[in-house]
Amino acid sequence: MSLDSLLEAFERYMSVEKNFSPHTRRNYSRDLQHFRQFFSRQHPDLAVKAITSATIRSYLGALYKKNKKSSIARKLASLRTFFKFLLRKGLVESNPAAAVATPRLEKHVPGFLSIDEVFALLKMPDDTTLAGARDKAIMETLYSSGLRVSELVGMNEDALDDNLGIIRVMGKGKKERIVPIGSKALDAVHRYREAKERRGAVSPGDPLFLNLRGGRLTARSVARIVDRYIELCAIARSISPHSLRHTFATHMLDAGADLRAIQELLGHVSLSTTQKYTHVSVSRLMETYDKAHPKSREKA
């Protein structure tokens, strides 16, 4: 079979069988089409049986000069997933991408805010206005529940259970997750809802967070909102909405929360993804020790 026909089969598999999000499907398709262009220069007939581990290593090698290691690793992951699908369907006899080592990536320590910085940030919006009430509710919710921005903007009015103090969100892979929301965040959402209701009727299926034209807020708009208040707080480093998710996890860990509980709250499939926050906490612990302990800097 040709590579083109198998790529079409994989597209259907992602859409129909796995119900991947449009974003995930787009990323896989883009990576695989990029590989197709490379492979077609060597094998114009696009015969899949000609793809070997050496072919894939050659492809990755060609990427090194112009691509980050993280981008190369993602492209390799896309190829592995594609061939895993082909192998499961009996369309190939082996997965040539499985034998190719993933590039060693530098460990990224997530950016986060201190508790004082969070408190200062959350005081910034003027919640006597509709926009200010919305902005405060957004930031309180991100910090209180550790949501992804995509989960936040995808929430409808009925996602929030006021009585139980929980939010139902749709995470990665269309998996529903239930997370708690703190009383401060809940109060902020209530004030925002009241401000919306004064402008008109609100239905359970309506988006929870709206732009000023009444449509669903986008992730990019949330980023602009957070940027504005970060600037007002004079925090001189790059902080994104996702940083509030990192801040939530770091503060929970610092307060003694179990790593697996944080994994569940964040919706991480793998514990190794959550473990990056331990590097942050250990780093802070050592910094505190060095500053506070009278013997920490004493020479032998």
C-alpha positions in Angstrom: 0.0 0.0 0.0 1.1 3.6 -0.6 1.8 6.0 2.2 -1.0 8.3 0.9 -3.7 5.7 1.3 -2.5 4.8 4.8 -2.4 8.4 5.9 -6.0 8.8 4.8 -6.9 5.7 6.9 -5.1 7.2 9.8 -7.1 10.5 9.4 -10.3 8.5 9.6 -9.1 6.6 12.6 -8.2 9.8 14.5 -11.6 11.4 13.7 -14.0 8.5 13.9 -12.5 5.8 16.2 -10.4 7.9 18.6 -12.4 11.2 18.4 -9.2 13.2 18.7 -9.6 16.9 19.1 -9.2 19.1 15.9 -5.9 20.4 17.4 -4.4 17.0 17.9 -5.5 15.8 14.4 -4.0 18.9 12.9 -0.7 18.4 14.6 -0.4 14.7 13.6 -1.4 15.4 10.1 1.1 18.3 9.7 4.0 16.2 11.1 3.1 13.2 8.9 2.8 15.3 5.8 6.2 16.8 6.5 7.7 13.3 6.7 5.8 12.4 3.4 7.6 15.2 1.6 11.0 14.0 2.8 10.2 10.4 1.9 8.8 11.2 -1.5 12.2 12.6 -2.6 13.8 9.2 -1.9 10.8 7.0 -3.0 8.4 8.7 -5.4 6.2 5.6 -5.4 5.7 6.2 -1.6 5.9 2.5 -0.8 5.5 2.1 2.9 7.5 -1.2 3.0 10.6 1.0 2.1 10.3 3.0 5.3 12.9 1.6 7.8 14.3 2.8 11.1 17.3 4.1 9.0 14.8 6.2 6.9 13.4 7.8 10.0 16.8 8.5 11.5 17.8 10.1 8.2 14.7 12.2 8.4 15.3 13.3 12.0 18.9 14.1 11.1 17.8 16.4 8.4 15.7 18.3 10.9 18.4 19.0 13.5 19.8 22.2 11.9 16.5 24.1 11.7 14.3 22.6 14.5 14.3 22.4 18.2 14.7 19.1 19.9 11.2 19.3 21.3 9.8 19.7 17.7 11.9 16.7 16.5 10.7 14.6 19.4 7.1 15.5 18.6 7.5 14.5 14.9 9.0 11.2 16.0 6.1 10.6 18.4 3.6 11.3 15.5 5.4 8.6 13.4 5.3 6.1 16.2 1.6 6.7 16.7 1.0 6.3 13.0 2.9 3.1 12.7 1.4 1.7 15.9 -2.0 2.2 14.3 -0.8 0.4 11.1 0.6 -2.4 13.1 -2.6 -2.8 15.1 -4.7 -2.9 11.9 -2.3 -5.5 10.4 -1.3 -3.1 7.6 2.4 -3.3 8.3 4.6 -6.0 9.9 6.7 -3.8 12.2 7.0 -0.2 13.6 10.2 1.3 12.3 9.8 4.4 14.5 9.8 2.3 17.7 13.5 1.5 17.3 14.5 5.2 17.0 15.6 6.9 20.2 13.9 10.1 21.2 16.2 13.2 21.3 17.2 14.0 24.9 15.3 17.1 25.9 16.3 19.7 28.5 14.1 19.5 31.5 11.8 22.5 31.5 11.0 23.9 35.0 7.6 25.6 34.7 7.2 29.3 35.5 5.0 30.0 38.5 4.0 32.8 40.8 4.7 33.2 44.5 1.7 33.3 46.9 2.1 37.0 47.4 2.2 37.6 43.6 -0.9 35.5 43.1 -2.8 37.5 45.8 -1.6 40.8 44.2 -2.7 39.6 40.8 -6.2 38.5 41.9 -6.8 41.9 43.6 -6.2 43.8 40.3 -9.5 43.5 38.4 -12.3 45.9 39.2 -15.1 43.5 39.8 -17.7 46.2 39.9 -17.6 46.2 36.1 -18.7 43.3 33.8 -15.3 43.0 32.3 -13.5 43.2 35.6 -15.8 40.7 37.2 -15.2 38.3 34.3 -11.4 38.8 34.5 -11.3 38.2 38.2 -13.5 35.0 37.9 -11.2 33.7 35.1 -8.0 34.1 37.1 -9.5 32.9 40.4 -10.8 29.8 38.6 -7.5 29.1 36.8 -5.6 29.3 40.1 -8.2 27.6 42.2 -8.7 24.5 40.0 -5.5 24.2 37.9 -7.5 24.1 34.6 -6.0 24.2 31.2 -7.0 27.4 29.3 -8.8 25.3 26.7 -10.8 23.7 29.5 -11.7 27.1 31.0 -12.9 28.6 27.7 -14.8 25.4 26.8 -16.9 25.5 30.0 -20.7 26.2 29.8 -22.9 27.6 32.6 -23.9 24.1 33.6 -20.3 22.9 34.1 -20.4 24.4 37.6 -22.1 22.6 40.5 -22.5 25.3 43.1 -23.8 22.9 45.8 -20.9 20.5 45.6 -18.3 23.1 44.7 -17.0 21.3 41.7 -16.5 21.9 38.0 -17.0 19.4 35.2 -14.5 20.0 32.4 -13.7 18.3 29.1 -10.0 17.6 29.1 -7.6 16.2 26.5 -8.9 13.3 24.5 -12.5 14.3 25.2 -12.2 13.0 28.7 -14.5 14.5 31.4 -12.8 15.5 34.6 -14.3 16.7 37.9 -12.2 19.2 39.9 -13.0 21.2 43.0 -13.3 25.0 43.0 -12.5 27.0 46.0 -14.9 29.4 47.8 -13.1 32.6 46.6 -13.2 31.5 43.0 -16.9 30.4 43.4 -17.8 33.8 44.8 -16.0 35.5 41.9 -17.9 33.4 39.3 -21.2 34.2 41.1 -20.5 37.9 40.9 -19.7 37.6 37.2 -22.9 35.6 36.6 -24.9 38.3 38.4 -23.3 40.9 36.2 -24.2 38.9 33.1 -27.7 38.3 34.2 -28.3 42.0 34.6 -27.5 42.3 30.8 -29.8 39.5 29.8 -31.1 36.0 30.4 -28.5 33.2 30.8 -29.2 29.6 29.8 -27.4 26.4 31.2 -25.9 25.7 27.7 -24.4 29.2 27.3 -20.6 29.6 27.5 -19.6 30.6 31.0 -17.0 33.1 30.0 -17.9 35.6 27.3 -16.1 38.3 25.3 -17.6 41.8 25.3 -19.6 41.0 22.2 -21.3 38.1 23.9 -19.5 35.2 22.2 -17.4 32.5 23.7 -14.0 33.7 25.0 -10.9 32.3 23.3 -7.6 31.1 24.8 -5.8 34.0 23.1 -8.2 36.5 24.7 -7.5 34.9 28.1 -3.8 35.3 27.5 -4.3 39.0 26.7 -6.3 39.4 29.9 -3.6 37.8 32.1 -0.9 39.9 30.3 -2.7 43.1 31.2 -2.9 42.3 34.9 0.6 40.9 35.1 1.8 44.3 33.7 -0.3 46.2 36.2 1.3 44.1 39.0 4.8 45.0 37.6 5.8 41.3 37.6 8.9 41.5 35.4 8.9 38.0 33.8 6.9 36.1 31.3 3.7 34.7 32.9 0.9 33.1 30.9 -2.5 31.7 31.8 -0.8 28.3 31.8 1.5 29.6 34.5 -1.5 29.8 36.9 -1.9 26.1 36.3 1.8 25.6 37.2 1.3 27.8 40.2 -1.7 25.8 41.4 0.3 22.6 41.2 3.4 24.0 42.9 1.5 25.5 45.8 -0.5 22.3 46.3 2.8 20.3 46.4 4.4 22.8 48.7 1.5 22.5 51.1 1.9 18.7 51.3 -0.6 17.5 48.7 0.0 13.9 47.3 1.6 13.9 43.9 -1.0 11.4 42.6 -3.8 13.6 43.8 -2.3 16.5 41.9 -2.0 14.2 38.9 -5.8 13.6 39.1 -6.6 17.2 39.5 -4.5 18.3 36.6 -5.8 15.5 34.3 -2.3 14.1 33.6 -2.3 10.7 32.0 1.2 10.0 33.2 2.7 10.7 36.7 6.0 11.6 35.1 4.3 14.7 33.6 3.3 15.8 37.1 6.7 15.0 38.6 8.2 18.1 37.0 6.7 20.1 39.8 8.8 18.2 42.3 11.9 19.9 40.7 10.4 23.3 41.3 9.6 22.5 45.0 13.0 20.9 45.7 14.7 24.0 44.1 12.7 26.3 46.3 13.4 24.2 49.4 17.1 24.3 48.8 17.0 28.1 48.2 15.1 28.6 51.5 17.5 26.3 53.3 20.5 28.3 52.0 19.0 31.6 53.0 17.7 30.5 56.4 20.0 27.9 57.9 23.0 29.4 59.8 25.3 26.5 58.9 24.3 26.2 55.2 27.1 28.4 53.9 29.7 27.7 56.5 32.9 26.4 55.0 34.5 23.2 56.4 
